[in-house]
Amino acid sequence: MKEFLLQGRTLPKWMIFVVDMIIISWSFTFSYFIVERFEFSDMVRGHYLVYTGIFCALAVPTVYFMRLHTGLLRYSNTQDMLRIFVAVLTFSLLYALVNAVFIEGVLEISSRHLLSVLIINFFITSSLLIMLRIFAKAAFYVLIRRYGKRETVRVLIYGSDKNAILVKQALENTSAVNYVVEGFVDVDRTRLNSYMEQKRVYHFKDLPILKSRKKIDQLVIINERMDERDKKVVIERALRLGIKVITVPPAGTWLSGKLDRKQIQNLRIEDLLQRKPIKIDQTRVSNDLKGKRVLVTGAAGSIGSEIVRQVLQYHPSLLILCDQAESPLHELQLELNDRFPDAELQIEISDVRDQKRMKDLFEEFSPQMVYHAAAYKHVPMMESNPFEAVKTNVLGTKTLADLAVRYGTEKFVMVSTDKAVNPTNIMGASKRLAEIYIQSLNAGQDIVETIVNPVMENGSPKNGASERRTRFITTRFGNVLGSNGSVIPRFRSQIMKGGPITVTHPEITRYFMTIPEAVQLVLEAGTMGTGGEIFVFDMGKPIKILDLAKKMIQLSDLEEGKDIEIVFSGLRPGEKLYEELLNIKELTLPTHHEKISIAKVVSYPFLETNKNIIELISVNERHNNEAIVRKMKLIVPEFLSKNSPYEMIDGELAEKQETA
């Protein structure tokens, strides 16, 4: 039997059913003995065999259909106990009914003590059936702990409610690891020193004592509402003590009501950086997107793919996914086909820099909404390749924006970056140029119709575009957690390789936001924009990258300086210590959403802006880096390079201004 259990094998269901029926029949007999004062001769002269036979005949189908025998005895829980009570009560009441109608009415056999037998039998049968399961469960865990080759992990569970109890039961039923639950941890003093399932509830301040006395290895947190301050305080204290923090999802998401081993995960830095869920006006977003033709550029990227997922929830009539990255776009298509089988999707492998390709796309689909997320974003790469930054971030944006006006697009929402504020690098400056162009275009659409866009013979706009103006909206935010090539995936990769972790500067900070909440705000800003606004998102407090690295080492159950090193590599070309969300000349105005503000920026006239952008694109075609950067700085005077060879151009331009 020991080997049978250790190998994870289970008793056949029919065997459990037979054992249950033996217990039920024996309990009825024993109850009968008690009532008849163990007078066997009186029982035989009475109608014991008739009573017992009919009772068992009623119990068999009841037990079978209530499926008492289908549960694994070693994993029995309170719900199984409740089912036992219900089953015993059911066939006892059925027997009382059959006795009144058939035994006494038809067979004319009566017993004065039958009610007493049923009452005594109810408690004996229920107790024995429950004891069988408790014994099987206890025996299984004794054998596993004594002879099983499982790792033993001593844990505390955060919380002292029903969910915490469910987590305890689930952990104890996990076969791969021997989780020993030593108690619960809470911040609610009213529950302290109470007991739940024979386990004590401790205050989180007792963690140091519990760590040393009970040799606690892990703290288990339910991965829900990780933004709660109390939960974060407990996690911070546990990490400082060297207690590993693991997370489990809320019980409502467990498969078949049981916690899967894969759902028990290490706490991630993304969990710690979570904030309160963002609420958006679902009705307004739905009105903007439902039944519309929507184009998303950069659809396979981190932001673009999330825009696609969230837009599909509002049932557009057609969603056009545009990206030049073949494999990521293919993977996204497979995901969407599974998640949104009824969605009307158009997958377009294309480059926003290809003007003819973009024109053909607008000609064929005439999108009503455009979310422009296609861009080159990596600062050091663009610092070495300014012509590519201009070609994608500036020319690509201009091409799409001009087509949006020409084909009567209702709204054009561009995803920008905090690096566009007082830019110190090529990437940020190229995004600032894109902002300037679409903002000037929003005010200069009448000029565009006469200069840029040809008209048909009857004088109406191209492709039947209405006189309604395209509303150009810019959304500006900082780094998003876990995006392709960002700092968190890089640190995680370096930790997996054993280090070192490379941080550019000990004082460098960045704003962070999760991808889903950033996209939620993009959609919300799109609904409230009347055209020409630059919406700035509340990114919370900036985070020191060094602290981020240290926290990720702790979460990996490693020790800085002992298991893994942190080294400083120096600021990269174009990189600055602190990102800004607003230019010093800009003011912000509140909106109806507390997380979104409107930046009041310096406006640029369209004719001048269009002329400057065309000249920049012309210079860009020669691939002369110095000439490209010089022209960018002339258009965006606040663009001052840092830690870059292009700093010399700033000096030259400053001298010219002084002499002028």
C-alpha positions in Angstrom: 0.0 0.0 0.0 2.9 2.4 0.8 4.4 1.9 -2.6 0.9 2.2 -4.2 0.4 5.7 -2.6 3.9 7.0 -3.2 3.6 6.2 -6.8 0.6 8.5 -7.0 -1.8 5.7 -7.8 -5.4 5.9 -6.6 -8.0 3.3 -5.5 -10.6 2.4 -8.2 -13.9 4.2 -7.8 -15.8 0.9 -7.6 -13.7 -0.1 -4.6 -14.5 3.2 -2.7 -18.2 2.7 -3.6 -18.1 -0.9 -2.1 -16.4 0.3 1.1 -18.9 3.2 1.5 -21.8 0.7 1.1 -20.2 -1.7 3.6 -20.0 1.2 6.1 -23.6 2.3 5.4 -25.0 -1.2 5.9 -22.9 -1.9 9.0 -23.9 1.5 10.5 -27.6 0.7 10.0 -27.2 -2.7 11.6 -25.2 -1.2 14.5 -27.9 1.5 15.0 -30.5 -1.2 15.0 -28.5 -3.1 17.6 -28.3 -0.1 19.9 -32.1 0.6 19.7 -32.9 -3.1 20.3 -30.4 -3.1 23.2 -28.3 -5.8 21.4 -31.1 -8.4 21.7 -30.2 -10.5 18.6 -33.2 -12.8 18.9 -35.7 -9.9 19.0 -34.0 -8.5 15.9 -34.4 -11.7 14.0 -38.0 -12.2 15.1 -38.6 -8.7 14.0 -38.1 -7.5 10.5 -34.4 -6.5 10.6 -33.6 -8.1 7.3 -36.5 -6.4 5.5 -35.6 -3.0 7.0 -31.9 -3.4 6.2 -32.4 -4.6 2.7 -34.8 -1.8 1.7 -32.4 0.8 3.4 -29.4 -0.4 1.4 -31.5 -0.5 -1.8 -32.3 3.2 -1.3 -28.7 4.1 -0.3 -27.1 2.5 -3.4 -28.6 4.9 -6.1 -28.3 7.9 -3.7 -24.6 7.4 -3.1 -24.0 6.6 -6.8 -25.8 9.7 -8.2 -24.4 12.0 -5.6 -20.9 10.7 -6.6 -19.5 10.2 -3.1 -17.1 7.6 -4.5 -15.6 9.7 -7.3 -13.5 12.1 -5.2 -9.9 11.2 -4.4 -9.9 10.3 -0.7 -6.4 11.9 -0.1 -7.8 15.3 -1.3 -11.1 15.3 0.6 -12.2 18.8 1.8 -15.1 20.4 3.5 -17.3 20.3 0.4 -16.9 16.5 0.3 -17.9 16.4 4.0 -21.0 18.5 3.2 -21.9 16.1 0.4 -21.7 13.2 2.8 -24.2 14.8 5.1 -26.6 15.7 2.3 -26.4 12.1 0.9 -27.0 10.4 4.3 -29.9 12.8 5.0 -31.4 12.1 1.5 -31.5 8.3 1.7 -32.7 8.5 5.4 -35.6 10.7 4.4 -36.4 8.5 1.4 -36.3 5.5 3.7 -38.7 7.2 6.1 -41.1 7.9 3.2 -40.9 4.4 1.8 -41.4 3.0 5.3 -44.6 5.0 5.8 -46.0 4.2 2.3 -44.7 0.7 1.5 -43.5 -1.1 4.5 -46.3 0.0 6.9 -48.9 0.6 4.2 -48.4 -2.3 1.9 -46.4 -4.9 3.8 -48.2 -3.9 7.1 -44.9 -4.2 9.0 -44.4 -1.6 11.7 -41.7 -0.8 14.1 -41.9 1.6 17.1 -38.2 2.2 17.1 -37.5 2.9 13.4 -37.3 6.7 13.9 -34.7 6.2 16.6 -32.7 3.9 14.4 -32.7 6.5 11.6 -31.5 9.3 13.9 -28.7 7.3 15.4 -27.8 5.9 12.0 -27.5 9.4 10.5 -24.7 10.4 12.9 -22.9 7.0 12.9 -22.9 6.7 9.1 -21.9 10.3 8.5 -19.1 10.1 11.1 -17.7 6.9 9.7 -17.8 8.0 6.0 -16.0 11.3 7.0 -13.5 9.4 9.2 -12.6 7.1 6.3 -11.7 10.1 4.2 -9.8 11.9 7.0 -7.9 8.7 7.8 -7.0 8.2 4.1 -5.9 11.8 3.8 -3.8 11.7 7.0 -2.2 8.4 6.0 -1.3 9.7 2.6 0.5 12.8 4.0 2.3 10.8 6.7 3.6 8.4 4.1 4.5 11.2 1.7 6.3 13.2 4.4 8.1 10.2 5.7 9.0 8.3 2.6 8.3 10.6 -0.3 11.1 12.4 -2.1 9.5 15.8 -2.2 11.1 19.1 -1.2 9.7 20.4 2.1 8.9 24.1 2.1 7.7 25.9 5.1 5.3 28.8 4.3 3.2 31.5 5.7 0.0 32.7 3.9 -0.8 36.4 3.7 -4.4 37.0 4.7 -6.9 35.4 7.1 -10.1 35.1 5.1 -11.8 32.4 3.1 -9.4 32.8 0.2 -6.4 32.2 2.5 -8.0 29.0 3.8 -8.5 27.8 0.2 -4.9 28.5 -0.6 -3.8 26.5 2.5 -5.9 23.5 1.4 -4.6 23.8 -2.1 -0.9 24.0 -1.1 -1.3 21.0 1.2 -2.8 19.0 -1.7 0.1 19.9 -4.0 1.9 16.6 -4.9 5.1 18.0 -6.4 6.2 20.0 -3.2 5.6 19.3 0.4 4.2 22.7 1.5 4.0 22.9 5.3 1.8 25.8 6.2 3.0 27.3 9.5 0.3 30.0 9.9 -1.3 33.1 8.4 0.0 36.7 8.4 -2.3 39.7 8.5 -2.2 43.4 9.3 -5.7 43.3 10.9 -5.1 43.3 14.6 -8.7 42.1 15.3 -7.8 38.7 13.9 -4.4 38.3 15.6 -3.8 35.1 17.7 -6.9 33.5 16.4 -6.8 30.1 14.7 -8.0 29.0 11.3 -7.9 25.2 10.6 -5.6 24.8 13.6 -3.1 27.4 12.2 -2.4 30.7 14.1 -2.9 34.2 12.6 0.3 36.3 13.2 0.9 40.0 12.8 3.4 40.9 10.0 5.7 42.4 12.6 6.3 38.8 13.9 8.0 37.8 10.6 11.6 38.1 12.0 10.7 35.7 14.9 8.8 33.3 12.6 11.7 33.3 10.2 14.1 32.1 12.9 11.8 30.0 15.0 9.8 28.2 12.3 12.4 28.3 9.5 10.0 30.0 7.1 11.1 29.6 3.5 8.3 31.4 1.6 5.4 33.8 2.0 2.4 33.1 -0.2 0.5 36.1 -1.6 -2.8 36.0 -3.5 -2.0 37.9 -6.7 -4.9 40.3 -6.5 -4.9 44.0 -5.7 -1.1 44.1 -5.5 -1.4 47.9 -5.3 -2.6 47.7 -1.7 -0.2 49.5 0.6 -0.4 46.9 3.5 0.4 44.1 1.1 3.4 45.9 -0.3 4.7 46.6 3.3 4.5 42.9 4.2 6.2 41.9 0.9 9.0 44.4 1.6 9.6 43.1 5.1 9.6 39.5 3.9 12.2 40.2 1.2 14.5 42.0 3.6 14.4 38.9 5.8 15.3 36.7 3.0 11.8 35.1 2.8 11.0 34.2 -0.8 7.6 35.6 -1.9 5.4 33.4 -4.2 2.1 34.3 -5.7 -1.1 32.3 -6.5 -4.1 33.6 -8.5 -7.5 34.2 -6.8 -9.4 31.0 -6.2 -12.0 32.0 -8.8 -9.4 31.5 -11.6 -8.3 28.0 -10.5 -8.9 25.2 -13.0 -11.7 22.9 -11.8 -11.5 24.6 -8.4 -8.0 23.3 -7.8 -4.7 25.2 -7.8 -2.4 24.0 -10.6 1.3 23.8 -9.9 2.0 26.1 -12.8 -0.1 28.8 -11.1 2.3 28.9 -8.1 4.9 31.5 -9.3 7.6 33.7 -8.0 6.7 37.3 -7.3 7.7 39.4 -10.2 8.9 43.0 -10.2 5.9 43.8 -12.4 3.6 42.7 -9.5 5.3 45.1 -7.1 5.0 48.0 -9.6 1.3 47.5 -10.0 -0.9 50.5 -9.2 -4.6 50.9 -8.6 -6.6 49.7 -11.6 -7.4 52.5 -14.1 -11.1 53.1 -14.8 -12.0 54.4 -18.3 -15.3 55.5 -19.8 -16.2 52.2 -21.5 -19.3 53.8 -23.2 -17.3 56.6 -24.8 -14.6 54.2 -26.0 -17.2 51.9 -27.4 -19.0 54.7 -29.3 -15.6 55.6 -30.8 -14.7 52.1 -32.0 -17.8 49.9 -32.4 -18.6 49.2 -36.0 -15.6 51.3 -37.2 -12.7 50.5 -39.5 -9.6 50.8 -37.4 -6.0 50.8 -38.5 -3.1 50.0 -36.0 0.4 50.6 -37.2 3.2 48.8 -35.3 0.6 46.3 -34.5 3.1 43.5 -33.6 4.9 45.6 -31.1 4.4 45.8 -27.3 2.1 48.8 -27.4 0.6 48.1 -30.8 -0.4 44.5 -30.0 -2.1 45.6 -26.8 -4.0 48.3 -28.6 -5.2 45.6 -31.0 -6.3 43.3 -28.1 -8.2 46.1 -26.4 -9.8 47.6 -29.5 -11.2 44.1 -30.4 -13.1 44.1 -27.2 -15.2 47.0 -28.6 -16.2 45.1 -31.8 -14.9 47.2 -34.7 -16.2 46.2 -38.1 -12.7 45.8 -39.4 -9.3 45.9 -37.7 -6.2 46.4 -40.0 -2.9 45.3 -38.4 0.1 46.9 -40.1 3.7 45.9 -39.3 6.8 45.0 -41.0 7.9 42.3 -38.5 6.7 39.1 -40.1 7.1 36.5 -37.2 5.7 38.7 -34.4 2.7 39.6 -36.6 2.1 36.0 -37.5 2.2 35.0 -33.8 -0.3 37.8 -33.0 -2.6 36.6 -35.7 -2.6 33.1 -34.3 -3.4 34.5 -30.8 -6.2 36.7 -32.1 -7.8 33.9 -34.1 -8.0 31.9 -30.9 -9.2 34.7 -28.7 -11.5 36.6 -31.1 -12.6 34.0 -33.7 -15.4 36.2 -35.0 -13.3 39.3 -35.5 -12.8 40.8 -38.9 -9.0 41.1 -39.3 -6.8 42.3 -42.1 -3.2 41.5 -41.7 -0.8 43.7 -43.7 2.9 43.2 -43.7 4.0 46.6 -44.7 6.3 49.5 -43.8 4.9 53.0 -42.8 7.9 54.5 -44.7 6.6 53.0 -48.0 4.4 55.9 -49.2 2.8 54.0 -52.1 2.1 50.9 -49.9 0.4 53.1 -47.3 -1.6 55.0 -50.0 -2.9 51.7 -51.4 -3.8 50.6 -47.9 -5.9 53.8 -47.3 -7.3 53.5 -50.8 -8.6 50.0 -50.1 -9.8 50.2 -46.5 -10.3 53.9 -45.8 -9.8 53.5 -42.0 -12.0 55.7 -39.8 -9.6 55.4 -36.8 -5.8 55.3 -36.9 -3.7 54.3 -33.9 -0.1 55.1 -34.9 2.3 53.1 -32.7 4.9 52.2 -35.4 8.3 53.8 -34.4 11.9 53.1 -33.7 12.4 53.5 -30.0 15.8 52.4 -28.8 17.9 55.4 -27.9 21.5 54.1 -28.6 20.5 52.5 -31.9 18.9 55.7 -33.2 21.8 57.7 -32.0 24.0 55.7 -34.4 21.4 55.6 -37.2 19.7 59.1 -37.3 18.5 58.6 -40.9 16.5 55.6 -39.9 14.9 57.5 -37.0 13.9 60.3 -39.3 12.7 58.0 -42.0 10.4 56.0 -39.7 9.4 58.3 -36.9 9.1 61.5 -39.0 8.5 60.5 -42.7 6.4 57.5 -41.6 4.2 59.7 -39.4 3.9 62.5 -42.1 2.9 59.9 -44.7 0.2 58.4 -42.6 -1.1 61.8 -41.3 -1.4 63.2 -44.8 -3.2 60.2 -46.0 -5.6 60.4 -43.0 -6.6 63.9 -44.1 -6.9 62.9 -47.7 -9.1 59.9 -47.0 -11.3 61.4 -44.4 -10.1 59.5 -41.3 -12.1 60.7 -38.2 -9.3 60.4 -35.7 -5.5 59.9 -35.8 -4.0 59.0 -32.4 -0.2 58.9 -32.2 1.7 57.2 -29.5 4.6 59.4 -28.4 7.2 59.3 -25.5 8.4 61.4 -22.6 11.8 61.4 -24.4 10.3 64.0 -26.8 10.3 66.5 -24.0 13.5 68.6 -24.1 15.1 65.8 -26.2 18.7 64.9 -25.6 18.8 62.2 -28.3 17.9 61.5 -31.9 15.0 59.2 -31.0 13.3 61.7 -28.7 13.9 64.5 -31.2 12.4 62.5 -34.0 9.3 61.9 -31.9 9.1 65.5 -31.1 9.2 66.4 -34.8 6.3 63.9 -35.4 4.4 65.6 -32.6 5.0 69.1 -34.1 3.9 68.0 -37.6 0.6 66.3 -36.7 -0.3 69.2 -34.3 0.4 71.8 -37.0 -1.5 69.6 -39.5 -4.5 69.5 -37.2 -4.8 73.3 -37.6 -3.7 73.4 -41.2 -6.0 70.9 -42.8 -7.6 73.4 -45.1 -4.2 74.3 -46.5 -3.4 70.6 -46.9 -6.5 70.1 -49.1 -5.3 72.7 -51.6 -1.5 72.0 -51.4 -1.0 68.3 -50.6 -4.2 66.5 -51.6 -5.5 66.5 -55.2 -9.2 66.8 -55.8 -11.6 65.0 -58.1 -13.2 66.6 -61.1 -16.2 67.8 -59.2 -14.0 69.5 -56.6 -14.8 67.0 -53.7 -12.1 65.6 -51.5 -10.3 62.5 -52.7 -12.0 59.2 -52.2 -15.2 60.9 -51.1 -13.8 62.1 -47.8 -16.3 64.3 -46.1 -15.7 67.9 -45.0 -15.3 66.6 -41.4 -11.8 67.4 -40.2 -9.5 64.7 -39.0 -8.8 65.1 -35.3 -5.1 64.6 -34.6 -4.3 63.5 -31.0 -0.9 62.8 -29.4 -0.5 60.6 -26.3 2.8 60.9 -24.3 4.0 58.6 -21.6 7.2 57.0 -20.3 8.5 53.4 -20.2 6.1 50.5 -20.1 6.9 47.4 -18.1 8.1 44.4 -20.0 8.1 45.9 -23.4 10.4 44.4 -26.0 14.0 45.3 -25.3 13.2 47.3 -22.1 15.2 47.2 -18.9 13.1 44.6 -16.9 13.5 41.8 -19.5 17.1 42.7 -19.9 17.8 42.5 -16.1 15.8 39.2 -15.9 18.0 37.7 -18.7 21.2 38.9 -17.0 20.1 37.3 -13.7 19.3 34.0 -15.4 22.8 34.0 -16.8 24.3 34.7 -13.4 25.1 38.3 -13.9 26.4 40.9 -13.7 23.5 43.3 -14.0 24.5 46.4 -15.9 23.0 49.7 -14.8 24.1 52.8 -16.7 24.3 55.2 -13.7 23.5 54.9 -10.0 21.2 57.9 -10.1 19.3 57.2 -13.3 15.5 57.1 -12.9 12.6 56.3 -15.2 8.8 56.5 -15.2 7.0 53.1 -15.6 3.5 52.1 -16.5 2.1 48.7 -17.4 1.3 48.1 -21.0 -2.4 47.5 -20.5 -3.0 50.6 -18.4 -1.0 52.7 -20.9 -3.2 51.5 -23.7 -6.3 52.0 -21.7 -5.3 55.7 -21.3 -4.5 55.9 -25.1 -8.0 54.7 -25.9 -9.6 57.1 -23.3 -7.5 60.1 -24.6 -8.6 59.2 -28.1 -12.3 59.7 -27.1 -11.8 63.0 -25.4 -9.5 64.6 -28.0 -11.0 67.4 -30.1 -7.8 67.7 -32.2 -4.4 69.2 -31.6 -3.9 68.1 -28.0 -0.9 66.4 -26.5 -2.2 64.2 -23.7 0.2 63.5 -20.8 -0.4 60.5 -18.6 0.1 60.4 -14.8 3.0 58.0 -14.6 3.3 58.1 -10.8 6.6 58.5 -9.2 9.9 57.9 -11.0 11.7 54.8 -10.1 15.5 54.5 -9.6 16.8 51.9 -11.9 19.4 50.8 -9.4 16.6 50.1 -6.8 14.8 48.1 -9.5 17.9 45.9 -10.1 18.3 45.3 -6.4 14.7 44.4 -6.0 14.8 41.9 -8.9 17.8 40.2 -7.3 15.9 39.8 -4.1 12.9 38.4 -6.0 15.2 35.9 -7.6 16.1 34.6 -4.1 19.7 35.8 -4.7 22.0 38.2 -2.7 23.6 41.2 -4.3 27.4 41.1 -4.1 27.4 37.4 -3.2 25.4 35.6 -5.8 25.3 38.4 -8.4 27.0 41.7 -9.0 25.7 45.1 -10.2 28.1 47.1 -12.4 27.8 50.6 -13.8 28.4 50.9 -17.5 28.0 54.7 -17.9 25.3 56.7 -19.6 24.7 55.6 -23.2 24.8 58.1 -26.1 21.9 60.5 -25.9 20.7 59.1 -22.5 19.7 61.4 -19.7 19.4 60.8 -16.0 15.8 62.0 -15.6 13.0 61.8 -18.0 10.4 64.7 -18.2 6.8 64.6 -19.3 6.4 68.3 -19.9 8.5 71.0 -21.5 9.2 73.9 -19.1 7.3 76.2 -21.4 4.3 74.0 -21.3 1.3 74.1 -18.9 -1.2 71.3 -18.3 -4.9 71.4 -18.1 -7.0 68.8 -16.2 -9.5 66.5 -18.0 -12.4 64.5 -16.7 -9.9 61.6 -16.1 -7.6 62.1 -13.2 -4.7 60.2 -14.9 -4.8 62.3 -18.1 -3.8 66.0 -18.5 -3.5 68.2 -21.6 -0.2 69.8 -22.3 -0.4 73.3 -23.6 2.5 73.3 -26.0 4.0 75.9 -28.4 2.1 75.7 -31.7 3.8 75.8 -35.1 2.2 77.1 -38.3 1.6 74.3 -40.8 3.3 75.9 -43.9 6.5 76.5 -42.0 6.4 73.1 -40.3 5.6 71.3 -43.6 8.5 73.1 -45.4 11.0 72.2 -42.6 9.9 68.6 -42.5 10.2 68.3 -46.3 13.7 69.8 -46.1 14.7 67.4 -43.3 13.4 64.4 -45.4 15.4 65.7 -48.4 18.6 66.0 -46.2 17.9 62.6 -44.7 18.0 60.9 -48.2 21.8 61.8 -48.3 22.5 59.8 -45.1 24.8 62.5 -43.8 24.4 62.1 -40.1 25.8 65.4 -39.1 23.6 67.3 -41.6 20.5 65.4 -40.5 21.1 66.2 -36.8 21.9 69.8 -37.5 18.6 70.2 -39.4 16.7 68.5 -36.6 18.2 70.9 -34.0 17.3 73.9 -36.2 13.6 72.8 -36.2 13.6 71.7 -32.5 15.8 74.3 -30.7 15.4 72.6 -27.4 17.1 69.5 -28.7 20.5 69.5 -26.9 22.5 66.3 -27.2 24.0 64.7 -24.2 26.8 62.2 -24.0 26.9 62.2 -27.8 29.3 63.3 -30.6 26.5 65.6 -31.8 27.1 67.9 -28.8 29.6 69.9 -31.0 26.7 70.9 -33.2 25.0 72.5 -30.2 28.1 74.6 -29.6 28.3 75.7 -33.3 24.6 76.7 -33.3 25.0 78.6 -30.0 28.0 80.6 -31.4 26.0 81.5 -34.5 23.1 82.8 -32.3 25.6 84.9 -30.3 27.2 86.4 -33.3 23.8 87.0 -34.9 
